[in-house]
Amino acid sequence: MGTASFDEAIAHTPLGDGRFRTSTPSEWLATSRSPGGLVGAQLFTGLQALVPDRNFRPRSFTSHLLRAPKDGHYEVHAEVLRVGRTLVSLSGRVIQGEKLIATGLGSFGTDRLGPEFDEMPMPVVEPPSADNETEAYVPDFALPFSKNILLQDRLGPAPFTAPDGPMERVGWAGFVQPRPVDAAGLVLISDVGMMGWWVRLDRMHTTATLDQTMHFRADLDGDVPSGMVLMRSRTGLVRGGYLDWDVDIWSQDGTLLCQSRQLLAVLD
């Protein structure tokens, strides 16, 4: 049996009334736990399944992660809150047994007329390596999940080498099993390694995501080039046992695809 693909890892079995059954394949676990980015992608996929019209594209997705699911199946419960002329709003929950795992809100909308300006140029870096190998630091706790992801550092200090910062790193990210760039994949990619604050640490600290908000800024059903995407990862403040984590992601042609912001708790 081969390794489960990302699409298999976020696949749902419909149960009716906006309920879906899903689980985390063993090779997508990180230290025996379901990664928050994968749970978020599973929740997002449940919300997207209820959007009635593909002209309503992903615009915003916020998830709050309460706990990691245990081994076995769990359910995504999705609900349409409102269908307007240009915007569909949905909510969702991830439930295992009687425990609430995660909650989420999503907005899907059509294009709107308005002025357009772009002050988010893609950083100038060397292209992805042709051999599709990881060229970045990967912490032990990310295994075996990390074997499904490609990371290639390009700019910024290496982890544990720059006590004065800056807490910013840039590099390419993608899937070992190539797939088109879409919103669910970006939910996961925005939560993989290459964290900016690692550069100032003298040892690894474990963190847990409290909440993540993503803004999708491109037509992901359009002509987005397949393959790896460029990720800029930044942290501005670490204080009181919490830190922010901002991620901007571009396609290879320089289109800004999404922006992500997380609040994380330091666990040790």
C-alpha positions as CSV (number, residue, x, y, z in Angstrom):
1,M,0.0,0.0,0.0
2,G,1.4,3.4,-1.0
3,T,1.6,6.6,1.0
4,A,-1.8,8.4,1.3
5,S,-1.8,11.6,-0.8
6,F,-2.9,14.9,0.6
7,D,-6.3,14.6,-1.2
8,E,-6.8,11.2,0.5
9,A,-5.8,12.7,3.8
10,I,-8.6,15.4,3.6
11,A,-11.2,13.1,1.9
12,H,-14.6,13.0,3.5
13,T,-17.4,10.4,3.6
14,P,-20.7,12.3,3.4
15,L,-23.1,11.4,6.2
16,G,-25.9,13.8,5.3
17,D,-27.1,17.1,6.7
18,G,-23.7,18.7,6.3
19,R,-21.9,16.0,8.2
20,F,-18.8,14.3,7.0
21,R,-16.6,11.5,8.4
22,T,-12.8,11.8,8.0
23,S,-9.5,10.8,9.7
24,T,-5.8,11.3,9.7
25,P,-3.7,8.6,7.8
26,S,-0.8,7.4,10.0
27,E,1.8,8.9,7.6
28,W,0.2,12.3,8.0
29,L,0.7,12.4,11.8
30,A,3.3,14.5,13.6
31,T,4.6,12.8,16.7
32,S,1.4,10.7,16.8
33,R,-0.8,13.8,16.6
34,S,-2.9,15.2,13.7
35,P,-1.2,18.5,12.6
36,G,-3.3,21.6,13.1
37,G,-2.9,22.5,9.4
38,L,-4.4,19.2,8.3
39,V,-7.3,19.4,10.7
40,G,-7.9,22.9,9.3
41,A,-7.8,21.7,5.7
42,Q,-10.3,18.9,6.6
43,L,-12.6,21.5,8.2
44,F,-12.2,23.9,5.2
45,T,-13.0,21.1,2.8
46,G,-16.2,20.4,4.6
47,L,-17.3,24.0,4.4
48,Q,-16.4,24.2,0.7
49,A,-18.5,21.1,0.0
50,L,-21.6,23.1,0.9
51,V,-20.9,26.2,-1.3
52,P,-23.7,26.0,-4.0
53,D,-21.9,27.8,-6.8
54,R,-18.2,27.6,-7.9
55,N,-18.3,31.3,-8.8
56,F,-18.2,31.9,-5.0
57,R,-14.5,31.4,-4.4
58,P,-12.7,31.1,-1.1
59,R,-12.1,34.5,0.5
60,S,-11.6,34.0,4.2
61,F,-11.2,31.1,6.5
62,T,-10.7,31.2,10.3
63,S,-10.2,28.1,12.5
64,H,-9.8,27.7,16.3
65,L,-8.0,24.5,17.3
66,L,-9.1,23.2,20.7
67,R,-7.4,19.9,20.8
68,A,-5.8,17.3,18.5
69,P,-8.1,14.3,17.6
70,K,-7.1,10.9,18.8
71,D,-6.7,7.8,16.6
72,G,-9.7,6.9,14.6
73,H,-12.5,8.7,12.7
74,Y,-13.9,12.1,13.5
75,E,-16.6,14.2,11.9
76,V,-16.8,17.6,10.3
77,H,-20.2,19.3,10.8
78,A,-20.7,22.2,8.3
79,E,-23.6,24.7,8.1
80,V,-24.5,27.5,5.7
81,L,-25.2,30.6,7.7
82,R,-26.2,32.9,4.9
83,V,-26.4,33.0,1.1
84,G,-26.2,36.5,-0.3
85,R,-25.9,37.8,-3.8
86,T,-22.1,38.0,-3.6
87,L,-21.1,36.2,-0.4
88,V,-21.8,32.8,1.2
89,S,-21.0,32.5,4.9
90,L,-20.5,29.1,6.6
91,S,-19.6,27.7,10.0
92,G,-18.2,24.3,10.9
93,R,-17.0,22.1,13.7
94,V,-14.8,19.1,14.0
95,I,-16.1,16.6,16.6
96,Q,-14.8,13.3,17.8
97,G,-17.1,11.4,20.1
98,E,-18.5,14.1,22.4
99,K,-15.4,16.3,22.2
100,L,-15.1,19.5,20.2
101,I,-11.8,19.4,18.3
102,A,-12.0,22.6,16.2
103,T,-14.4,25.3,15.0
104,G,-14.3,27.4,11.9
105,L,-15.9,30.2,9.8
106,G,-15.6,30.6,6.1
107,S,-16.6,33.2,3.5
108,F,-16.9,32.4,-0.2
109,G,-17.6,35.3,-2.6
110,T,-17.8,36.4,-6.2
111,D,-15.5,39.1,-7.6
112,R,-16.5,42.7,-6.9
113,L,-15.7,45.8,-8.9
114,G,-13.2,48.2,-7.4
115,P,-9.7,49.8,-7.7
116,E,-6.7,47.5,-7.6
117,F,-3.3,48.1,-6.2
118,D,-0.5,45.7,-5.3
119,E,2.3,46.5,-2.8
120,M,3.0,42.8,-2.1
121,P,5.8,41.9,-4.6
122,M,7.2,38.4,-4.4
123,P,10.7,38.2,-2.9
124,V,13.4,37.7,-5.5
125,V,15.0,34.2,-4.9
126,E,16.5,31.3,-6.7
127,P,13.8,29.0,-8.2
128,P,12.9,25.6,-6.7
129,S,15.5,22.9,-7.1
130,A,14.7,20.5,-9.9
131,D,15.4,17.4,-7.8
132,N,12.4,18.1,-5.5
133,E,14.3,17.4,-2.3
134,T,13.8,19.2,1.0
135,E,16.6,21.7,1.7
136,A,15.5,23.1,5.0
137,Y,15.6,22.4,8.7
138,V,12.8,20.0,9.7
139,P,12.2,19.3,13.5
140,D,12.0,15.8,14.7
141,F,8.4,16.3,16.0
142,A,7.2,16.9,12.5
143,L,7.8,13.2,11.5
144,P,6.3,11.4,9.7
145,F,4.1,14.2,8.4
146,S,7.1,16.1,7.1
147,K,8.0,13.3,4.6
148,N,4.9,14.4,2.6
149,I,6.1,18.1,2.3
150,L,9.0,19.7,0.4
151,L,10.7,22.8,1.9
152,Q,13.6,24.7,0.4
153,D,15.1,27.6,2.2
154,R,16.1,30.7,0.2
155,L,16.4,33.8,2.4
156,G,16.8,34.5,6.1
157,P,19.0,33.1,8.9
158,A,19.1,29.4,9.6
159,P,17.3,28.2,12.8
160,F,19.2,28.8,16.0
161,T,21.9,31.0,14.4
162,A,20.6,34.6,14.8
163,P,19.8,35.6,18.4
164,D,19.2,39.2,17.2
165,G,16.9,38.2,14.4
166,P,15.3,39.1,12.1
167,M,12.5,36.6,12.6
168,E,11.8,36.2,8.9
169,R,12.5,33.4,6.5
170,V,11.6,32.8,2.8
171,G,11.5,29.6,0.9
172,W,9.7,27.2,-1.4
173,A,7.1,24.8,-0.1
174,G,5.0,22.1,-1.8
175,F,3.9,18.5,-1.7
176,V,6.0,15.5,-2.4
177,Q,3.2,14.1,-4.5
178,P,2.6,17.0,-6.9
179,R,-0.9,18.4,-7.1
180,P,-2.6,21.6,-8.3
181,V,-2.5,24.7,-6.1
182,D,-5.8,25.1,-4.3
183,A,-7.3,26.6,-1.1
184,A,-7.2,23.4,0.9
185,G,-3.5,22.8,0.0
186,L,-2.7,26.4,1.0
187,V,-4.4,25.9,4.4
188,L,-1.9,23.1,5.1
189,I,1.2,24.7,3.5
190,S,0.7,27.9,5.5
191,D,1.1,25.8,8.7
192,V,4.2,23.8,7.8
193,G,7.7,24.6,9.1
194,M,10.1,27.4,8.2
195,M,9.0,29.4,11.3
196,G,10.7,32.8,11.6
197,W,11.2,32.8,15.4
198,W,13.3,29.6,15.2
199,V,16.3,31.8,14.1
200,R,16.5,33.5,17.6
201,L,16.1,30.3,19.7
202,D,18.9,28.3,21.3
203,R,16.7,25.2,21.3
204,M,13.4,24.0,19.8
205,H,10.2,24.9,21.7
206,T,6.9,23.2,21.0
207,T,4.0,25.4,20.1
208,A,0.3,24.9,19.5
209,T,-1.9,27.0,17.2
210,L,-4.8,28.7,19.0
211,D,-6.3,30.3,15.9
212,Q,-5.5,30.9,12.2
213,T,-7.1,33.2,9.8
214,M,-6.5,32.9,6.0
215,H,-7.3,35.4,3.3
216,F,-7.3,34.0,-0.2
217,R,-6.2,36.7,-2.7
218,A,-6.3,35.0,-6.1
219,D,-8.5,32.9,-8.4
220,L,-7.4,29.4,-7.4
221,D,-9.5,27.9,-10.1
222,G,-7.7,29.8,-12.7
223,D,-4.3,29.4,-14.3
224,V,-2.2,29.2,-11.1
225,P,1.1,27.4,-12.0
226,S,1.3,24.0,-10.4
227,G,4.3,22.9,-8.2
228,M,5.9,24.6,-5.3
229,V,4.9,28.0,-3.9
230,L,7.0,30.7,-2.3
231,M,6.4,31.3,1.4
232,R,7.5,34.3,3.5
233,S,7.3,33.5,7.2
234,R,7.5,36.2,9.8
235,T,7.1,36.6,13.6
236,G,7.0,40.1,15.1
237,L,6.4,39.5,18.8
238,V,7.0,36.7,21.2
239,R,5.7,37.6,24.7
240,G,3.9,36.0,27.6
241,G,4.1,32.5,26.2
242,Y,2.5,33.5,22.9
243,L,3.7,34.5,19.4
244,D,2.3,35.7,16.1
245,W,3.1,33.9,12.8
246,D,2.4,35.6,9.5
247,V,2.8,33.8,6.2
248,D,2.4,35.2,2.7
249,I,2.4,32.8,-0.2
250,W,3.0,33.5,-3.9
251,S,2.7,31.3,-7.0
252,Q,5.8,30.9,-9.2
253,D,4.5,33.6,-11.6
254,G,4.5,36.2,-8.7
255,T,0.8,36.2,-7.9
256,L,0.0,36.6,-4.2
257,L,-2.2,33.6,-3.4
258,C,-3.0,34.0,0.3
259,Q,-2.1,35.6,3.6
260,S,-2.2,33.8,6.9
261,R,-2.0,34.9,10.5
262,Q,-1.8,32.6,13.5
263,L,-1.6,33.0,17.3
264,L,0.4,30.2,18.9
265,A,1.0,29.2,22.5
266,V,4.5,28.1,23.7
267,L,4.1,24.7,25.4
268,D,7.6,24.3,26.9
